[in-house]
Amino acid sequence: MRTPAVSVPGESLPDFSGVDLAALYDRSERPALSVVLEGLLARPRTEHDTFAAFEDTP
């Protein structure tokens, strides 16, 4: 079993941006992970197409 990635206060989070999601999807035998990967694969993968929005209005 692998040791999970753990964030330590004050340190940067691990960078998983290089993970090949399509290859992981093809190898996955976990139904829940497959559903999550389908959603991630449907999202834009370039910085130009990606944005984050946060709305703090009632």
HELIX and SHEET records of a PDB file:
HELIX    1   1 LEU A   21  ARG A   27  1                                   7    
HELIX    2   2 PRO A   31  ALA A   42  1                                  12    
END                                                                             
